[in-house]
């Protein structure tokens, strides 16, 4: 079980997955910009909301991929395992 957890923590998707993820984000931004280009007035609210939603989505995906580095942490699960190991030693 420990080996499975360790492999899962150290194994990450290949670089191409991240390239595709950011490529899709870029294409979505380009399509949104193209759709808004036909309007003579810039909708700042729509622009800010779209950029924020896209940024939060990408950040959350990256943060969950590296759970020990970002805001979403798994320290509690690590602490439980360390306590269990110490309990086995005694």
Buried (B, 14 or more C-beta within 10 A) or exposed (E): EEEEEEEEEEEEEEEEEBEEBEEEBEEBEEEBEEEBEEEEEEEEEEEEEBEEEBEEEBEEEBBEBEBEEEEEEEEEEBEEEEEEEEEEEE
